[in-house]
Amino acid sequence: MKLEDIPYIIRIDEKIVGHPNEAKYRDKIPGYIARCPEACLVAEVEGTVVGFLLGDIRGWDFGVPLSGWLEILGVDPYWQGKGIGKKLTQAFLEYCKGNGIESVQTMVNWNEGDLIDYFRALGFKRSEYLNLQKKLT
Ligand SMILES: CC(C)(COP(=O)(O)OP(=O)(O)OC[C@H]1O[C@@H](n2cnc3c(N)ncnc32)[C@H](O)[C@@H]1OP(=O)(O)O)[C@@H](O)C(=O)NCCC(=O)NCCS
């Protein structure tokens, strides 16, 4: 992934969620690329960006030992279901493994059953960590 890919990533995200969300990526991506460039990936078809994965290797957030963190991945809806998400995820897993990392973490919304099925298909299982929340309003 290069900084020049950001507009294409924002466009893919907009196609997925139905509305633009520039702030989500414009602030986040440069930090990820600076910290862990080889864990930030795009998939291209004939030179066009059709999918992306933002990840890094970090340790001790919430007491989790050094791990790969898959922050977000997305595939252009037209190209979904063709193995692109799997290739991106596998490339990230290989990168982590090649750096001696023994586990990869991600977080998904419990209500997004499709996404949970996707990660299950790639060998992810529920971890022993649980996200807790207290509403203040
Ligand atoms: C989730 C997403 C990245 C998957 O990418 P994709 O290119 O469509 O997935 P692939 O074609 O590589 O599928 C990989 C495997 O997951 C399975 N899979 C994919 N989508 C699935 C779904 N919705 N439900 C169940 N299984 C699914 C496939 O059957 C395949 O399994 P196989 O290897 O046993 O055949 C893509 O659908 C997407 O961008 N979704 C919307 C964005 C999103 O929710 N991002 C996650 C934020 S972290």
The ligand as a Gaussian input file, in Angstrom:
#p B3LYP/6-31G(d) Opt

LIG

0 1
 C      -15.213000      -9.712000       3.946000
 C      -14.533000      -9.497000       2.599000
 C      -13.222000      -8.761000       2.818000
 C      -14.252000     -10.888000       1.957000
 O      -13.520000     -10.709000       0.747000
 P      -13.857000     -11.587000      -0.540000
 O      -12.815000     -11.301000      -1.561000
 O      -15.275000     -11.364000      -0.914000
 O      -13.704000     -13.077000       0.067000
 P      -13.061000     -14.357000      -0.654000
 O      -13.713000     -14.518000      -1.993000
 O      -11.577000     -14.240000      -0.629000
 O      -13.523000     -15.544000       0.313000
 C      -12.611000     -16.209000       1.191000
 C      -13.319000     -17.281000       1.951000
 O      -14.281000     -16.701000       2.843000
 C      -15.581000     -17.193000       2.533000
 N      -16.500000     -16.052000       2.601000
 C      -16.373000     -14.873000       1.989000
 N      -17.400000     -14.059000       2.271000
 C      -18.198000     -14.805000       3.074000
 C      -19.427000     -14.561000       3.700000
 N      -20.054000     -13.388000       3.542000
 N      -19.978000     -15.544000       4.439000
 C      -19.356000     -16.728000       4.572000
 N      -18.186000     -17.028000       4.009000
 C      -17.618000     -16.072000       3.275000
 C      -15.495000     -17.732000       1.124000
 O      -16.450000     -18.752000       0.909000
 C      -14.100000     -18.229000       1.056000
 O      -14.013000     -19.516000       1.643000
 P      -13.192000     -20.694000       0.910000
 O      -11.772000     -20.243000       0.870000
 O      -13.424000     -21.854000       1.807000
 O      -13.790000     -20.796000      -0.453000
 C      -15.419000      -8.698000       1.621000
 O      -16.618000      -9.394000       1.401000
 C      -15.725000      -7.284000       2.089000
 O      -15.027000      -6.361000       1.729000
 N      -16.795000      -7.144000       2.851000
 C      -17.243000      -5.821000       3.283000
 C      -16.249000      -5.057000       4.102000
 C      -16.064000      -5.544000       5.465000
 O      -17.025000      -5.903000       6.127000
 N      -14.799000      -5.525000       5.888000
 C      -14.415000      -6.020000       7.138000
 C      -13.960000      -4.986000       8.069000
 S      -12.594000      -5.659000       8.981000

